[in-house]
Amino acid sequence: MSDEYFDSDEFRELLAEYEKAVNTGQPVFLDADELAEIADYYQMTDRQQEAKAAINLALSLSPGAIAPLTYCIHEALCDGNTQRAWQLLDQITEKNEPDYIYDRGEILIAEERIDEADDYFREELRKVPSEEYQDYVIDVANIYNDCGINEKAMEWVSRAKPENSPEFKELMARILFGLGKYKDSEQLFNELIDTDPFQKRYWNALASAQFMNEDYSHSIESSEYAIAIDPDDPEGLFAKANGLYRLDNYEKALEYYRRYLAQEPDDEFAILHESTCLINIGQADEAIERLNEAIELAGPDSPYLPDIYQELAFAYSEKGEPDKAINCLDMTNDLECDHVQILVIKGHIMLAAGRLEEAEKYFHDAVVNSDNITQTLLRVIVSLYDNHFLEASYEMLQKYFLIAEKDNTEGYAYMALCCHDLQRPDEYLKYLKIACDINPHECKMVLSHLFPKDIEPENYYKYMIERIKD
């Protein structure tokens, strides 16, 4: 159900009727569909026990009803229990309803039987009456979008007749976002905002599209509109924190991560970013405390656990305790992560501690175990630069270019930076030109601090030449 429906007078009256009956011990005179809507609302507002009570009541009144069983199927899929989902599907008596088709398809998708699900959806499409065709293909597109299978979502939405409705436009915007077409997605969300400027969902989605397009300043502005509409909106607070973080405004980012964590205290990913901010403003002890809390919250299956251990290692490194930092990184040995990158980080920490032989061994092991030697070498070179080994960085970059593929576009901005710091102006201009021509993204990431903010990275070389002429 949509936020708009839950905010409507119709639903508020329904909810009030239900809660009055429950609180006074009176019979509940609602059907299974209405009770499922109430359970959806309770789940969305994190009132799990009340949601369960509403669904159990719905199932006791109508054991085979599709709405409460669909709710339970979605719960089973969220828990990864597809066997339970199939059992619930078998209990549905209304097997000719579209929701039955959608439920079955979602279970197949959850089991990664994508082609089988798509064959099933297309087979059922042939049976759909013409007047229901549009709704059916849009619903299937929504299912694929929700599951992150946006190529299929685009395929299905392309079967629909284009609409100017907000629902259709939002679906297209979200599919385009999922396909990495952030500018196109941003344009559609701007159009939606023009028609409904007080819909915080649109502002948050726009902020996400701008963030992914590395337009962090505008992403922050969009999130501020969402926060203005709802000062406690977790998504808006988190989006603004992320934008500030990417602009290296760590103190302000910390404020917004903490405002977000006041709403969502158990989000280990947010605690990870909060801790990175603390490290960057010189509060490593507090970062260590928070990161240990994040480890407890995360549990052994969290995808963020390797990143938490890495950040904990950086915190100990900042405190001048490299052995504790290495012990933290050793905790990732049995986790699913980039183990070559872990070796590079170990080398970086040893380098920062002045333990050069140990650093060299970790770097050597990283290169030997790498499936992409040139990429790993570049990581090592960046570590050398960050630890102020400028000549070593310069010499290794020269060797790097000799072994890199002919179509390689990486490393030139780093070489330009090395030449700049080593006061080799001719080489600086040479590598700056190459970097601007073939990899503006790397230029911006590596060299933006040397140029005015209003200069696009592809124009850095031109800007320097004009300055020299002046």
C-alpha positions as CSV (number, residue, x, y, z in Angstrom):
1,M,0.0,0.0,0.0
2,S,1.2,3.5,-0.7
3,D,2.0,6.2,1.8
4,E,-0.8,8.3,0.3
5,Y,-3.4,5.7,1.1
6,F,-2.2,5.3,4.7
7,D,-2.5,9.1,5.1
8,S,-6.0,9.2,3.6
9,D,-9.1,9.8,5.6
10,E,-10.5,6.5,4.4
11,F,-7.7,4.5,5.9
12,R,-7.6,6.6,9.1
13,E,-11.3,5.8,9.7
14,L,-10.7,2.1,9.0
15,L,-7.7,2.1,11.4
16,A,-9.6,4.0,14.1
17,E,-12.5,1.5,13.8
18,Y,-10.2,-1.5,14.2
19,E,-8.2,-0.1,17.1
20,K,-11.3,0.9,18.9
21,A,-12.7,-2.6,18.6
22,V,-9.4,-4.2,19.7
23,N,-8.9,-1.8,22.7
24,T,-12.5,-2.3,24.0
25,G,-12.6,-6.0,23.4
26,Q,-15.4,-5.7,20.9
27,P,-15.8,-7.9,17.7
28,V,-13.9,-6.6,14.6
29,F,-16.3,-6.2,11.7
30,L,-13.6,-5.9,8.9
31,D,-12.9,-8.2,6.0
32,A,-9.6,-10.0,5.3
33,D,-8.4,-7.3,2.7
34,E,-9.0,-4.5,5.2
35,L,-7.1,-6.3,8.0
36,A,-4.2,-7.0,5.6
37,E,-4.1,-3.3,4.8
38,I,-3.9,-2.6,8.6
39,A,-1.1,-5.2,9.0
40,D,0.8,-3.5,6.1
41,Y,0.5,-0.2,7.9
42,Y,1.7,-1.6,11.2
43,Q,4.6,-3.3,9.5
44,M,5.6,-0.1,7.8
45,T,5.5,1.8,11.1
46,D,7.6,-1.0,12.8
47,R,4.7,-2.3,15.0
48,Q,5.4,-5.9,14.3
49,Q,3.3,-7.5,17.1
50,E,0.2,-5.5,16.1
51,A,0.8,-6.4,12.4
52,K,1.0,-10.1,13.3
53,A,-2.3,-9.9,15.4
54,A,-4.1,-8.2,12.5
55,I,-2.9,-10.9,10.0
56,N,-3.8,-13.7,12.3
57,L,-7.3,-12.3,12.8
58,A,-7.6,-12.0,9.0
59,L,-6.6,-15.6,8.5
60,S,-8.9,-16.9,11.2
61,L,-11.8,-15.1,9.5
62,S,-10.9,-16.1,6.0
63,P,-8.3,-18.9,6.0
64,G,-7.8,-19.0,2.2
65,A,-8.0,-15.2,1.5
66,I,-5.4,-13.9,-0.9
67,A,-4.5,-10.6,0.8
68,P,-3.4,-11.9,4.3
69,L,-1.7,-15.0,2.6
70,T,0.2,-12.6,0.3
71,Y,1.3,-10.7,3.3
72,C,2.6,-13.9,4.9
73,I,4.3,-15.0,1.6
74,H,6.2,-11.7,1.5
75,E,7.3,-12.2,5.1
76,A,8.5,-15.7,4.3
77,L,10.5,-14.3,1.3
78,C,12.0,-11.6,3.4
79,D,13.2,-14.4,5.7
80,G,14.6,-16.4,2.7
81,N,12.1,-19.2,3.4
82,T,10.8,-20.0,-0.1
83,Q,9.6,-23.5,1.1
84,R,7.2,-21.7,3.5
85,A,6.2,-19.3,0.7
86,W,5.2,-22.2,-1.5
87,Q,3.1,-23.8,1.3
88,L,1.3,-20.5,1.8
89,L,0.7,-20.1,-1.9
90,D,-1.0,-23.5,-1.9
91,Q,-3.5,-22.3,0.7
92,I,-4.8,-19.5,-1.5
93,T,-8.3,-20.3,-2.8
94,E,-8.5,-17.4,-5.3
95,K,-6.1,-18.9,-7.8
96,N,-7.5,-16.9,-10.7
97,E,-6.7,-13.6,-9.1
98,P,-3.7,-11.5,-10.4
99,D,-2.2,-11.4,-7.0
100,Y,-1.8,-15.2,-7.1
101,I,0.1,-14.9,-10.3
102,Y,2.3,-12.2,-8.8
103,D,2.9,-14.2,-5.7
104,R,4.0,-17.3,-7.6
105,G,6.3,-15.2,-9.9
106,E,7.9,-13.6,-6.9
107,I,8.7,-16.9,-5.3
108,L,10.3,-18.1,-8.5
109,I,12.4,-14.9,-8.6
110,A,13.4,-15.4,-5.0
111,E,14.6,-18.8,-6.0
112,E,16.6,-17.2,-8.8
113,R,14.5,-18.9,-11.4
114,I,14.2,-15.7,-13.4
115,D,13.7,-17.2,-16.8
116,E,11.0,-19.6,-15.4
117,A,9.3,-16.7,-13.7
118,D,9.3,-14.7,-16.9
119,D,8.0,-17.5,-18.9
120,Y,5.2,-17.9,-16.4
121,F,4.3,-14.2,-16.4
122,R,4.2,-14.2,-20.3
123,E,2.1,-17.3,-20.3
124,E,-0.4,-15.7,-17.9
125,L,-0.3,-12.5,-20.0
126,R,-2.0,-14.3,-22.9
127,K,-5.0,-15.0,-20.6
128,V,-5.4,-11.5,-19.4
129,P,-8.5,-9.6,-20.6
130,S,-7.6,-6.6,-22.8
131,E,-9.0,-4.1,-20.3
132,E,-6.6,-5.5,-17.6
133,Y,-3.5,-5.7,-19.9
134,Q,-2.1,-2.3,-18.9
135,D,-2.4,-3.0,-15.1
136,Y,-0.9,-6.5,-15.5
137,V,2.3,-5.5,-17.4
138,I,2.9,-2.5,-15.1
139,D,2.4,-4.7,-12.0
140,V,5.0,-7.2,-13.4
141,A,7.4,-4.4,-14.1
142,N,7.0,-3.2,-10.5
143,I,7.8,-6.7,-9.2
144,Y,11.0,-6.8,-11.3
145,N,11.9,-3.3,-10.2
146,D,11.4,-4.2,-6.5
147,C,13.6,-7.2,-7.0
148,G,16.3,-5.2,-8.6
149,I,16.0,-6.9,-12.0
150,N,15.6,-3.7,-13.9
151,E,16.4,-5.0,-17.4
152,K,13.3,-7.2,-17.1
153,A,11.4,-4.3,-15.5
154,M,12.2,-2.1,-18.5
155,E,11.2,-5.0,-20.9
156,W,7.8,-5.2,-19.2
157,V,7.1,-1.5,-18.8
158,S,7.8,-1.2,-22.5
159,R,4.8,-3.4,-23.2
160,A,2.6,-0.8,-21.6
161,K,1.0,2.1,-23.2
162,P,2.9,5.2,-22.0
163,E,1.0,7.2,-19.3
164,N,1.4,10.6,-17.9
165,S,0.3,9.4,-14.5
166,P,2.6,9.9,-11.4
167,E,2.6,6.2,-10.8
168,F,3.8,5.3,-14.3
169,K,6.3,8.1,-14.3
170,E,7.7,7.1,-10.9
171,L,8.1,3.5,-12.0
172,M,10.0,4.6,-15.1
173,A,12.2,6.9,-13.0
174,R,13.0,4.0,-10.6
175,I,13.8,1.6,-13.4
176,L,16.1,4.1,-15.1
177,F,17.8,4.6,-11.7
178,G,18.3,0.8,-11.4
179,L,19.8,0.7,-14.9
180,G,22.3,3.4,-13.9
181,K,20.7,6.1,-16.1
182,Y,20.8,8.6,-13.3
183,K,20.3,11.8,-15.3
184,D,17.2,10.4,-17.0
185,S,15.9,9.3,-13.6
186,E,16.6,12.7,-12.2
187,Q,14.7,14.4,-15.0
188,L,11.6,12.3,-14.3
189,F,11.7,12.9,-10.5
190,N,12.0,16.6,-11.2
191,E,8.8,16.4,-13.3
192,L,7.1,14.5,-10.5
193,I,8.1,17.2,-8.0
194,D,6.7,19.9,-10.2
195,T,3.3,18.3,-9.9
196,D,3.6,17.4,-6.2
197,P,6.3,19.4,-4.4
198,F,5.3,18.2,-0.9
199,Q,6.0,14.5,-1.6
200,K,9.1,13.7,0.3
201,R,9.5,10.3,-1.5
202,Y,10.2,12.2,-4.7
203,W,12.8,14.5,-3.1
204,N,14.6,11.5,-1.5
205,A,14.6,9.7,-4.8
206,L,15.9,12.8,-6.6
207,A,18.6,13.1,-3.9
208,S,19.7,9.5,-4.6
209,A,19.9,10.0,-8.4
210,Q,22.0,13.1,-7.9
211,F,24.2,11.4,-5.4
212,M,24.8,8.5,-7.8
213,N,25.7,11.0,-10.5
214,E,28.2,12.5,-8.0
215,D,26.3,15.8,-7.9
216,Y,26.6,15.9,-4.1
217,S,25.7,19.6,-3.6
218,H,22.4,19.2,-5.3
219,S,21.8,15.9,-3.6
220,I,22.1,17.7,-0.3
221,E,19.7,20.4,-1.4
222,S,17.1,17.8,-2.4
223,S,17.4,15.9,0.9
224,E,16.9,19.2,2.7
225,Y,13.5,19.6,1.0
226,A,12.5,16.1,2.3
227,I,13.7,17.1,5.8
228,A,11.7,20.3,5.6
229,I,8.6,18.3,4.9
230,D,9.4,15.8,7.7
231,P,12.3,16.8,10.0
232,D,12.6,13.2,11.4
233,D,12.5,11.5,8.0
234,P,15.3,8.8,8.2
235,E,15.8,8.6,4.4
236,G,16.2,12.4,4.0
237,L,18.6,12.6,7.0
238,F,20.7,9.7,5.7
239,A,20.8,11.2,2.2
240,K,22.0,14.6,3.5
241,A,24.6,12.9,5.7
242,N,26.0,10.9,2.8
243,G,26.2,14.0,0.6
244,L,28.1,15.9,3.3
245,Y,30.4,12.9,3.8
246,R,31.3,12.9,0.2
247,L,32.1,16.6,0.3
248,D,34.5,15.8,3.3
249,N,32.3,17.9,5.6
250,Y,32.7,15.4,8.3
251,E,31.5,17.4,11.3
252,K,28.2,18.3,9.6
253,A,27.9,14.8,8.2
254,L,28.3,13.4,11.8
255,E,25.5,15.6,13.0
256,Y,23.1,14.1,10.4
257,Y,24.2,10.5,10.8
258,R,23.4,10.9,14.5
259,R,20.0,12.4,13.7
260,Y,19.4,9.4,11.5
261,L,20.6,7.0,14.1
262,A,18.3,8.5,16.6
263,Q,15.5,7.1,14.4
264,E,17.3,3.9,13.3
265,P,19.8,3.0,16.1
266,D,20.5,-0.5,14.9
267,D,21.8,0.4,11.4
268,E,25.4,-0.8,11.4
269,F,26.0,0.8,8.0
270,A,25.2,4.2,9.4
271,I,27.4,3.6,12.5
272,L,30.2,2.7,10.1
273,H,29.9,6.1,8.4
274,E,29.5,7.8,11.7
275,S,32.8,6.2,12.8
276,T,34.6,7.3,9.7
277,C,33.5,10.9,10.4
278,L,34.8,10.5,14.0
279,I,38.2,9.2,12.7
280,N,38.5,12.1,10.3
281,I,37.9,14.7,13.0
282,G,40.4,13.1,15.3
283,Q,38.1,11.2,17.6
284,A,39.5,7.7,17.1
285,D,38.7,6.4,20.6
286,E,35.0,7.1,20.2
287,A,35.1,5.6,16.7
288,I,36.5,2.4,18.1
289,E,33.8,2.2,20.7
290,R,31.1,2.8,18.0
291,L,32.6,0.3,15.6
292,N,32.7,-2.4,18.3
293,E,29.0,-1.7,18.8
294,A,28.4,-2.0,15.0
295,I,30.1,-5.5,15.1
296,E,27.7,-6.6,17.8
297,L,24.7,-5.3,15.8
298,A,25.9,-6.6,12.5
299,G,26.2,-10.3,13.3
300,P,28.3,-12.8,11.3
301,D,26.3,-12.6,8.1
302,S,26.3,-8.8,7.6
303,P,27.7,-7.7,4.3
304,Y,29.1,-4.6,6.1
305,L,31.3,-6.6,8.5
306,P,34.5,-6.5,6.4
307,D,34.1,-2.7,6.0
308,I,33.6,-2.3,9.8
309,Y,36.8,-4.3,10.5
310,Q,38.7,-2.2,7.9
311,E,37.5,1.1,9.5
312,L,38.4,-0.3,13.0
313,A,41.9,-1.0,11.6
314,F,42.2,2.6,10.4
315,A,41.1,3.9,13.8
316,Y,43.8,1.9,15.6
317,S,46.3,3.0,12.9
318,E,45.4,6.7,13.7
319,K,46.1,6.0,17.3
320,G,49.5,4.6,16.5
321,E,48.6,1.0,17.2
322,P,49.4,-0.8,14.0
323,D,49.5,-4.4,15.5
324,K,45.9,-4.0,16.7
325,A,45.0,-2.6,13.3
326,I,46.4,-5.8,11.6
327,N,44.6,-8.0,14.1
328,C,41.3,-6.3,13.0
329,L,42.1,-6.9,9.4
330,D,42.9,-10.6,10.2
331,M,39.2,-10.9,11.3
332,T,38.2,-10.6,7.6
333,N,40.2,-13.8,6.6
334,D,37.1,-16.0,6.6
335,L,34.7,-13.3,5.4
336,E,33.6,-12.7,1.8
337,C,35.5,-9.6,0.7
338,D,38.3,-8.4,-1.5
339,H,41.3,-10.1,0.3
340,V,43.8,-8.5,-2.1
341,Q,42.5,-5.1,-1.0
342,I,42.9,-6.2,2.6
343,L,46.6,-7.0,1.9
344,V,47.0,-3.5,0.4
345,I,45.5,-1.9,3.5
346,K,47.8,-3.9,5.7
347,G,50.7,-2.6,3.7
348,H,49.4,0.9,4.0
349,I,49.1,0.6,7.8
350,M,52.7,-0.7,8.1
351,L,53.9,2.0,5.8
352,A,52.3,4.7,8.0
353,A,53.9,3.1,11.0
354,G,57.3,3.2,9.3
355,R,57.7,-0.6,9.2
356,L,58.8,-0.7,5.6
357,E,59.9,-4.3,5.3
358,E,56.5,-5.5,6.6
359,A,54.7,-3.1,4.2
360,E,56.8,-4.3,1.3
361,K,55.8,-8.0,2.1
362,Y,52.1,-7.2,2.2
363,F,52.3,-5.2,-1.0
364,H,54.2,-8.1,-2.7
365,D,51.6,-10.6,-1.5
366,A,48.8,-8.4,-2.8
367,V,50.3,-8.2,-6.3
368,V,51.1,-11.9,-6.4
369,N,47.6,-12.9,-5.4
370,S,45.8,-10.3,-7.6
371,D,43.7,-11.2,-10.6
372,N,44.3,-7.6,-11.9
373,I,47.9,-6.8,-11.3
374,T,47.8,-3.3,-12.8
375,Q,44.9,-2.3,-10.7
376,T,46.5,-3.6,-7.5
377,L,49.8,-1.8,-8.4
378,L,47.9,1.4,-8.7
379,R,46.4,0.9,-5.2
380,V,49.9,0.3,-3.9
381,I,51.1,3.5,-5.6
382,V,48.3,5.5,-4.1
383,S,49.3,4.2,-0.7
384,L,52.9,5.3,-1.2
385,Y,51.7,8.7,-2.2
386,D,49.3,9.0,0.8
387,N,52.3,8.2,3.0
388,H,54.4,10.9,1.4
389,F,56.8,8.6,-0.6
390,L,56.6,10.9,-3.6
391,E,59.7,9.7,-5.5
392,A,58.7,6.1,-5.0
393,S,55.2,6.8,-6.3
394,Y,56.6,8.6,-9.3
395,E,59.0,5.8,-10.2
396,M,56.4,3.1,-9.7
397,L,53.9,5.0,-11.9
398,Q,56.5,5.0,-14.7
399,K,56.8,1.2,-14.4
400,Y,53.0,0.9,-14.1
401,F,52.5,2.7,-17.5
402,L,55.0,0.3,-19.1
403,I,53.0,-2.8,-18.2
404,A,49.5,-1.4,-18.3
405,E,47.2,-2.3,-21.3
406,K,47.2,0.1,-24.2
407,D,43.6,1.1,-23.6
408,N,44.4,1.8,-19.9
409,T,42.9,5.2,-18.7
410,E,43.9,5.0,-15.0
411,G,46.9,6.5,-13.1
412,Y,47.5,9.6,-15.2
413,A,45.9,12.0,-12.8
414,Y,47.9,10.4,-10.0
415,M,51.1,10.9,-12.0
416,A,50.1,14.5,-12.7
417,L,49.7,15.0,-8.9
418,C,53.1,13.5,-8.2
419,C,54.7,15.7,-10.8
420,H,52.9,18.8,-9.3
421,D,54.2,18.0,-5.8
422,L,57.7,17.2,-7.0
423,Q,57.7,20.5,-8.9
424,R,58.2,19.1,-12.4
425,P,55.9,21.5,-14.3
426,D,56.5,20.1,-17.8
427,E,55.7,16.6,-16.8
428,Y,52.8,17.9,-14.7
429,L,51.2,19.5,-17.8
430,K,51.9,16.4,-20.0
431,Y,50.1,14.0,-17.6
432,L,47.4,16.5,-16.8
433,K,46.5,16.8,-20.5
434,I,46.4,13.0,-20.9
435,A,44.2,12.6,-17.7
436,C,41.8,15.3,-18.8
437,D,41.4,13.8,-22.3
438,I,40.9,10.1,-21.2
439,N,39.6,10.1,-17.6
440,P,37.9,13.3,-16.3
441,H,36.4,11.2,-13.5
442,E,39.8,10.4,-12.1
443,C,40.9,14.0,-12.6
444,K,38.1,15.2,-10.5
445,M,38.7,12.6,-7.8
446,V,42.5,13.2,-7.6
447,L,43.1,16.8,-8.7
448,S,40.0,18.8,-7.8
449,H,41.6,20.4,-4.8
450,L,44.1,22.2,-7.1
451,F,41.4,23.9,-9.2
452,P,38.4,26.3,-8.7
453,K,35.1,24.4,-8.0
454,D,33.4,25.8,-11.1
455,I,36.0,24.3,-13.5
456,E,34.9,21.0,-15.0
457,P,37.6,18.3,-14.8
458,E,37.9,17.9,-18.6
459,N,38.9,21.6,-18.6
460,Y,41.7,21.5,-16.0
461,Y,44.5,21.4,-18.6
462,K,42.9,24.3,-20.6
463,Y,42.6,26.3,-17.4
464,M,46.3,25.7,-16.5
465,I,47.5,26.8,-20.0
466,E,45.4,30.0,-19.8
467,R,46.9,30.7,-16.4
468,I,50.4,30.2,-17.7
469,K,49.6,32.6,-20.7
470,D,48.3,35.2,-18.3
